[in-house]
Amino acid sequence: MEYKTLPNSELELMMILWNADRPMTRTEIEEKLPEKRRLSKTTILSFLSRLEEKGFVQVEKAGRSNCYVPIVREQDYLQQESGSILKKLYGSSVKKFVAALYDGDRLSKEQIDELKDYLDSL
């Protein structure tokens, strides 16, 4: 299945939901937002409504509150987005992607070793 790319604001809420071990209310989601990224109640509800329309979350009633449950798996979304970025920016070349990270001094020795170990395991 193909998913729409989420804007950063909606992705931020999805990351909170994906990291939760249970459905969350709007208030609980709001509390998990970083202090510098506080949003109004109506903005959060608007983002959650969009996520529901896009098929990313399901709303369940819990008494008088709505609880939000992710129905798109984090791994599925990240795989799609990773592939899209790799294709768009690097012509589907993993080598070009890693080279861009390495040439920009963005990979530490530990990260390079981790990458080598991962490739060896494949």
C-alpha positions, -999 to +999 in steps of 0.1 A: +000+000+000+012+035-008+008+063+018+008+100+013+039+118+026+031+135+058+040+171+066+064+175+095+036+186+119+015+155+113+045+132+112+055+146+147+021+134+161+024+101+143+059+095+159+043+101+193+015+076+186+040+050+172+061+053+204+031+048+226+021+014+239-016+022+238-042+045+223-037+082+233-060+111+239-054+145+224-043+157+259-018+129+262-004+136+228-001+173+236+019+165+268+044+145+247+051+174+224+085+191+231+081+223+251+093+244+221+067+228+198+035+234+219+005+236+197-031+248+205-058+222+212-076+231+180-044+227+159-037+193+173-073+182+167-070+195+132-038+175+125-054+144+141-085+149+119-063+150+088-044+119+099-077+101+102-089+113+068-056+100+053-060+066+069-031+069+094-051+068+126-084+054+139-105+072+165-119+052+194-143+064+220-132+061+256-159+075+278-162+112+268-127+112+252-115+103+218-084+080+217-062+079+186-047+046+174-021+044+146-033+020+118-003+026+096+028+008+109+058+030+115+081+005+097+058+006+066+057+043+064+095+047+070+103+022+043+082+040+018+096+074+027+132+062+027+128+047-007+112+079-020+141+100-007+167+076-021+150+077-055+144+114-057+176+127-043+202+100-051+188+083-082+182+052-061+219+049-054+227+038-019+264+045-026+256+082-035+235+085-003+262+071+020+289+091+001+269+123+007+267+115+045+304+106+046+317+135+025+298+159+048+315+145+078+281+133+091+291+097+099+311+089+129+335+060+130+310+041+151+282+047+125+305+035+097+313+003+117+276-002+124+269+001+086+297-023+078+284-048+103+249-045+089+260-050+054+281-080+064+250-095+081+231-093+048 
